[in-house]
Amino acid sequence: MEKLQANVMKDTGKEVSEASNKEIFYALTSIVNEEIVPAWVATQKKYKEKNSKQMYYLSMEFLIGSLLKSNLLNCGLLPLADLALQKLGRNPEMIYAQEHDAGLGNGGLGRLAACFLDSLASLQYAGHGYGIRYRYGLFEQRIIHGNQVELPDYWLKDPYPWEHRKENEAVHVQFHGKVHMLQRTDGSLEFKYENTDKVMAVPYDIPIIGYENNVVNTLRLWSAEAYFEENDGIEGNHKYFHELDHQHSIEQISGFLYPDDSSYEGKELRLKQQYFLVSSTIQHVIKNFKKDFQLPLSRLAEKVVIQINDTHPSLAIPEMMRILMDEERFSWEDAWKVTTKVFAYTNHTTMSEALEKWPKSMINYLLPRIYMIIDEINERFCQGIWFDYPELRDKIPEMAIIAYEQVHMARLAIVGSFSVNGVARIHTEILKKQEMKNFYTIFPDRFNNKTNGITHRRWLLQANPKLATLISEVIGTQWIKRPKQLISLLKYTKDRGLLEKFDQVKLENKKALANFIFDRTGITVDEQSIFDVQIKRLHEYKRQLLNIFHIIYLYNELKENPSIDMTPRIFIFGAKAAPSYHLAKEVIKLINTVASIVNYDPAIQGKLKVIFLENYNVSLAEKIIPAADVSEQISTASKEASGTGNMKLMMNGALTIGTLDGANIEIHDLVGDSNIFIFGLTADEVLNYYQNGGYLARDIYHTDDRVRKILDQLNKGAFGLHDMEFKDIYYNILYHNDPYFVLKDFEPYIETHELVEQAYRDRFTWLNMSLNNIAYSGKFSSDQTVQEYANDIWKIKRL
Ligand SMILES: *Cc1c(COP(=O)(O)O)cnc(C)c1O
């Protein structure tokens, strides 16, 4: 506390009592920084002494959220900080809330990268993240008259206390220009680039702190800055404006994060961002290798492994080839041998709108040398199929990296990597059997599964301290370092006295969320209600629409018979839609419109409330998840690669209502039928409908009165200001034949929700189920996931 007081005085010249929350926040961050900087240096030194193999995690997104609280937690200073702040008359949460979330990701993919960094450091692995320091993160969402409105997220408005600019480690990245091919005297080819546009990549390093182990790893984010060559031949005033213009267009490269989740936009600037990330990182990787290890580059793979998070960084493969050949004078064959031993690729989706393809003309224009290399990789790969796999000859057009004027990034990533992994068991099976089956025939050993995970430190210890404390009272604290030991909770699932304590914790968390909801929306919710939560990006495949249809159905039932005996339910949503995703935005409008009717209808006596919390992000997730009773994981089977929200909610004692999709299947396998609510089509059934037809949404519209009523209400303005307000949803279901099977799964969903409601009435059965979920959730700690990557793919050892 004295230190905090002294820091406030030093920084602001004020007594603590005079200081603002923000000033105290900064004083606290500088204490943490003092603590970690020596450990940061020491960690790098230890890795060097031990000759540790380095794992580089390349990702266009790192959704790290806010760091003060998790840094304090991992340094073991959180209780002390809480106490000091309280003694100074401050509410610790108000101080922690001063930090603006680093929203450098869209959703699950970026959050996964953040959880992995936490686990890598906590398990003492030499693993570091590489990404882009976007000046604007994912947009801030406001809901105005029920509609999503996007505001820019200028998260750097206040100085960001965790980043360290390392200007002396800047590198140059080159775009455009011409490539000249020359023959050296020894007959080998030399490639020279002319008239390229050079951009400076300046690293900003963020320390990633391991849990109570003095390990500090690095998340390095590259920022694009202008680089002026002395003699560019432009003079005077003209030069000044030219430079400003030039500077602006360069800074745009790290200007903002593209807000598309699980889909891509073929914009040139996005391609520039991707190459900017991979070129700066690969240059750095090679420099580090030369500096740290006295080994020839041909042995790179012994000391370096690079994981690429989805295809977005897959240009790293041709970039590695370029540097090895053009700068290090490797032959093609030698360069390829090294490259394909270094890269491992994680696939995150099989949905066609998300599979990246770039026009070959765009790559050729922006990155001419890289294009030549991709072309050569493609030629050799296709020839290989032709000669070695004659039975696959007619499949070449669907396997070629360059086909029909497009470069297929997933194919490039598979061909250039030694490992290809899916992110949940079913997802990996679908990759092997369907989407990538021809590649699986050629490279069966490359394919492997690594089910996603979440850091239990942030999502349980930090977000839900009351639950964490209670767990430690019951089974001791070993679970914190070995989350699988949560399984010991199984011994207590019948202990009524204890279950009541768990109930009490949940109730307190629900009260806290109810207060938060009241502050944000002015709506009162009763903490005795069922808190039913669906928080995730808004996507058709995630089927928020099915959820809101069920709510409309309940509302219709209550209107017909207000005396129905029903446990009051609060349906809580959080979801951002990509700004250009029209249908997703219409669903947001529908949820808010239904909310505005249901929440103010006295006839239903508060039995139903609908809350849409705006600007869903990591900090909001940390508030909602500890208070959830029911976790909605209702994607169309086969579509959700894994999901991680499902794991966070399970770990906090929520019961899942879900389809057999992604990691829901693995949750189901662990907890068993009696501790989860499964419904709906299976992935096989869905894939079968897609392949063979046989589903007619209109049939359900005509035969199910409940469904017809809802759709007619949408069409006739019952929930809108005017008729046809939600016409695009209506048309999508009836005229585009309900591509995500909302109507098909409607009846089983309603029936399963009835089971949920009945189960909730039996307090001890419910609490028993809830505790079962917490007990089995240790399996989904990202410590487990990272351990598996480390053993099977990365081949790295703990410090
Ligand atoms: C965990 C998380 C996600 C991923 O949620 P899913 O339900 O798996 O889609 C998205 N956004 C945030 C902020 C998260 O914390």
PDBQT file of the ligand as one rigid body, heavy atoms in Angstrom, charges set to zero:
ROOT
HETATM    1  C1  LIG A 801     -14.891 -17.052 -25.527  1.00  0.00    +0.000 C 
HETATM    2  C2  LIG A 801     -15.250 -15.869 -26.319  1.00  0.00    +0.000 A 
HETATM    3  C3  LIG A 801     -15.766 -16.014 -27.606  1.00  0.00    +0.000 A 
HETATM    4  C4  LIG A 801     -16.025 -17.363 -28.235  1.00  0.00    +0.000 C 
HETATM    5  O1  LIG A 801     -17.334 -17.784 -27.896  1.00  0.00    +0.000 OA
HETATM    6  P1  LIG A 801     -18.051 -19.002 -28.639  1.00  0.00    +0.000 P 
HETATM    7  O2  LIG A 801     -19.287 -19.205 -27.835  1.00  0.00    +0.000 OA
HETATM    8  O3  LIG A 801     -17.131 -20.171 -28.544  1.00  0.00    +0.000 OA
HETATM    9  O4  LIG A 801     -18.316 -18.580 -30.020  1.00  0.00    +0.000 OA
HETATM   10  C5  LIG A 801     -16.088 -14.877 -28.313  1.00  0.00    +0.000 A 
HETATM   11  N1  LIG A 801     -15.910 -13.644 -27.789  1.00  0.00    +0.000 NA
HETATM   12  C6  LIG A 801     -15.440 -13.462 -26.544  1.00  0.00    +0.000 A 
HETATM   13  C7  LIG A 801     -15.291 -12.088 -26.017  1.00  0.00    +0.000 C 
HETATM   14  C8  LIG A 801     -15.087 -14.562 -25.768  1.00  0.00    +0.000 A 
HETATM   15  O5  LIG A 801     -14.595 -14.366 -24.534  1.00  0.00    +0.000 OA
ENDROOT
TORSDOF 0
